[in-house]
Amino acid sequence: MQFGLNDDQTSLRDSAREFFAGECAPATVRRVIEGGTAHDPALWAKLAAQGYTGIIFDDAYGGVGLGVVELVLLMEEAGRVLLPGPLFSTVALAGAIIDACGSDEQKRRWLTPICRGEACATLAFLESAANWDPAALGATGSGGRLSGQKLFVTDAAGAALFVVAARDGVYVVDAASDGVRIAPMAGMDPTRPLSVVTFENAPAERLPNPDGLARGLSVATTALVAEMVGGMQRTLDITVEYAKTRKQFGKPIGGFQAVQHMCADMYLETESARSAAYYAAWALQERAPDADAAVSIAKMYASDGARAVGNRGIQVHGGMGFTWESDLHLYYRRAKGSETMFGDATFHRERLAQLVIDRAGDREIVGSGAEARSDRE
């Protein structure tokens, strides 16, 4: 298979790169971090004006109506500049799940303000077990009320809506409702703050198609991988530039073979993760039979690759890499925070193995049926 971007996709990628470079310089990222909320309303309004907050949603809800591949191209450029704020949480995460699980009326009611940039949202999924398997969930909703505690909720402080995965379905809760408590939680990545969200008999509306949760999570996982790829690329760029200018023994350290090998490994891991992300996005968009496997392969590779690229970047920089003045440590912390989101490499290796086992079992059942028909004939 030969995968290439069409003219519209290339134009989207290039315009997003230009937009983010102009609106989200490193100084802007640091200013937002120091503000303590990692959310800039002025930047959010500009994202909405570009159509980015509605990129994958139908035009009936005010969206642009593009596909998962286009979302991945956008998130890669967002990751390249370490975009702070709730774009990922709102669009690729909560919005994708509402789109996959909600009724037309619900999508019109909740996706329309998201597309317009009038509302932010996020997903509340993980509980004390810290397990991304929906079977491990304990929160429950009944009679229009939801109770339970969710941990590691991204961008919760500015969210107007919570999409909550529970044991008995998927619910949407208004963040301003009685019975919703939000408390900050320590996290690795200052550009993506985490919270503990407690629901105590909070009013909740159930989404009618909970089976869509799996697809929504797959879209979000692939978007996260693309964001990680953007961060890997920027880490590589920063590292190569440093290796060209930093001198040791009277010559640039980029002339040393050991440093060249590390940069070459960083390039290999970045390009391989990009290929995996693009294929997973295409497979989801086309609903290919191997879409689930492609998503797990992409996340598995990116979780390991982003950590390795960050490690090598820090090593080439020496002690400079983890000083506050360097941007490199911010990318490394984003990579570490993203490594475990939606499952780390071990989680996805196990998931991939189970998919292989399930597929082999299906073939065996089909084969047994064919043999039985042959015997009868």
N, C-alpha and C positions, 0 to 999 in steps of 0.2 A: 504493500500500500504506500502510495506517495501522498503525503499530506502537505498542502500548501494553503496559505491564506488567500482569500479572494481580495479584490480591490477594495471593497467596502470594509472588510475586516482589517486590512492593512491601514486604511485611512483612520479607522477608529483607534487602532493601536497608536498610530503616530500622533493623532490629535490629543489622545489621553496623555501621552508622554509629554507633549508640549504643555498641556494644561497643568499637570501636576508639577512639572519643573518650575513653572511660573508662580503657582499658587501655594506650593508646599515645599519651600526651601528648608534646609536644615535648621535655620534660625526660627522658622515658623513652627516646626515640630518641637523644638526645645521650649519655645514660648508657651505652646499649648500644654506640654508636660508640666512646666512650672506652674501653670494655672491650676493644676490639681484635678481637672475634669477630663482631660484628653478629648475635649469637644469644643470646636470653634463654630458658633452659630453662623458667622459670616462665611466661613469656608463651606459649611453644610449647604447654605443657600446657593452658593456657586455650583456645587456638585449637582444640586437639583436643577439649576438652570441649564446645565449641560445635558440633562436627561439621564445622568448616571444612577440616580435613585430609582428610576423606573426601567432600567435597561432590559430586564428579562420579563417584564410584566406586560400583559396585553394592553393595546391602546384603548380598549373599552374602560380600563381603570386609570387612564392617563399615562400609561407606560409607553415605552418605545417598541416593545414587542420583538426584541432580538433574542438570540439563543444562548445556550450555555457556553459555546465557544467564545462569543463576544464578551460574556461576563468574565471568562477566564482571562482574556486579553486585557480587560479593564483592571482586574485585580492584580495582574502581574505588574502593571505600571504603578498601581497604588502601593504595592509592596516595594517597588524600586525606590520610592521616596519616603517609605515608612509612614504612610498616611495615618495620622491619628483620627480618632472619631469613629462614629458608629456605622460607616458605610457597609462594612462587612457584616456586622451584627444585624443591621436592619434589612439589607437587600438580599445578601447571599444566604443568610441564616433564617431569621424569622420570616422575612417576606417569601422566601422560597418554600417554606413549610406551609404558610397560609395558602400560597398558590397551589400547592400539591394536595392539601387536605381540606380546604374550605369550599363552601358553596359559592355560587356566583354572587349571591347577595352579600355574603361575608367578605368575599374578595373585593367587591365594589366598595364596601364600607371601610375596610382596613387598608387595602392596597392603594386606593386613590390618594389619601393623605400622605402615604409613604412616597408615592411617585411625585407628588407636588413638593416634597421636602417639608411638609407640615408636621410630620410625626416620625419618631424613631421607635424602633422595636428591637427586641432581642429574644433569644431562646433560653429558657430555664430547663435544664436537662439533668445535669449531674447531681447525685446525692452523696451521702456519706461514704458509700462504697466506691465512689469515683470510677464507675464502670459505664462505658458507653454502649453497653448492650441494653436495648429497651426492656429485655426480660428482667433486668435487675432493678427496675424502677419500683418505688414504694408509694409515691404520692398518689392520692386518689381524688376523684371528683364525683360527686353524686348530688342530685337535686339542685344542680346549678351552683354548687359550692365546691371549693377546692382547698385541700389542706396538705401541707408538706413543706419541707425545707429543701431549697436548691442551693448548691455551692458552685463557685467558679463561674458565675453568670457574668458575661462580658457586657460592658457599657450599660449597666443596669440603671445607673443614677439618672441618665437623661432619657430613658425609655418611657414612652407613653403607653406601650403595650408589652405584655409578656406572653410569648407563646410557651406553654408549659406542657412538657411531655409527662404523662402520668401513666400509672399501671393500667388504667381502664380507658385510655384515649388521649387525644390532644386537645388542649383547651387554650383559650385566649382570655387573659385577665387584664383589665384596665389597671395601670400602675397607680392611679389615684384612688382606687377602691379601698374601702375599709378592709382590714385584715391583711394588707400587704406591707411588709416591713423590709427595708433595704439597709444593709450594713456593709461598709467597705471591707475588703479582704485583701491581704497582702498577695502580691503577684510578682512574677519575674519581669513582665513587660510594662513599663510605665506609660506606653502609648495605648495600652488596651487594659484599662482598669477592671478588676474583678470584684464581685460582690456576693454576699450571702443574701438570698431572698427567701423570706419566710411567708408562707400563705396560711392564714388561720381562718378557715371557713370563708374564704374570699369569694365574691361573685365571679363565676366563670362561665364562659360560653363554649360548648363543645363543638369541635370541627367534625363534620359528618363523615369524612373519609380518612380515618386514622392510618390506613394502609399507605397513604401517601407520605407518611413520615420518613420512610426509608429513602424514597426518592429525594425529598427535601434535604435530608442529611447528606446524601451523595452529592447533590449540587453544591452544598456548603463545603463539604470536604474537598471537592475538586477546586473550588474557588480559593480555599485556604492554601492548597498546594501551589496554585498559581501565584498567590501572594508571596509564599515562601520562595518561589523561583525568582521573583523580582528582587527580593532581599538578597538571595544568593548572588544574583548578577551584580548588584550594587556592591556587595562585600568584595567580590572578585575585582571589580573596577577600582575600588579604593585601594585594595591590596597591591594590584599591579602598578598603580600610579605611585604608591609609596615605595615599592621596590625599585622603581626607576630613579627616584630622587634621594633616597636614603643611602648614604655612603658608609662603607666599612673598609678599612685598610686601603683607603684612597680610591675606591671604585664603587659604583652603585651595587647594592646587594642583589639586584635583579640579574647581575652577571654570574652569580654563584649557582652552580648546577642544582644544589639542594633546594634553593628558593624557586628556581624554575620548575622543578618537579612538583613542588607544592602548588604553584599557580596552575600548572597543567592539570593536576588532579582536581583542583577547584573548578576549572573550566569543564572538565569531563562530567563532574557531578551536576553542575548547573545545567548543561545541555541535556543530559539524560533525564533529569527531573522535568525539564521543560517539555521534552518529547512525551513523557508519561502523562503530564498534565493535559497537554493538547489532545492526546488520544482519549483520555478519560472523558474530557469535555465532549468530544465528537461522539463517543459511544453513548453518553447520556442523552445528547441532543437527538441522536438517531435511534435511541432505544435499542441499541445493539444487544444481542444475547450475552455478551461478555462485559457489559457495562459495570456490573458490581465488582467483578474481578479487576477491571481496569482501574477503578477508583481505589481499590485496596492496594494495587501495585504502585499507583502514583503516590499515595500517602505513605506507604511503607518506604519507598525510595526517598521521598522528600524529607521524611522525619530523620532518617540517617544522614542524608546528603546535606541538609541545611546545617545540622550540627557539625559535620565534618568540615564544611566550607568555613563556618564560623571559627572552628578550632584552628584551622590552618591560617586564616586571616589574622587571628590574634597572635599566632606564633611568628608570622612574618613581621608583624609590627613590634613584637617584643612587649615590653611593659607599656608602651604608648597606647596599645590597643584598648586597654581598660581604664584609661584616664577619661575624666569627664569631657575633656576638650575634644577627644576623638569621637567621631560618629559611629565607629565600628562596633563599640560595645552595645549601642542601641539596637543595631541589626542583629547582633548575637543574642541579645535578650529576647527580641521578637521571635527569633528562630527557636529558642528554647521553650518559649511559651507556646508556640504553635506545634512543637514536636509531639506533645501529648494530647492536644485538642483533637477530638473525634477519634482518639485511639492512637497509640504510638506504633512503632514498627512491629513490635511483638504482637500487639492486638491484631494488626492487619495481616500478619503472616498466619496467625491462627484462623482468622476469618477466611483468608484465601484458601487455606488447606480444607476448611469445611466446605467451601464452595466446590472445590474439586471433588471431594468425597460425595457431596450431594449430586453433582452432575454425573459422576460415575454410577451412583445408585440409580439415577433416572435411566441411564442407558441400559443398565442391567435389567431393570423392570421392563423397558420397551423390548429388549432382546428376548426376555422370557416370554412376553406376550406373542412375539413373532414366532417363536419356536412352538408355542402352544397351538397357534393358528395353523402352522405347518403340519403338526401332528394330526390335527382334526381333519385337515384336508387329505 
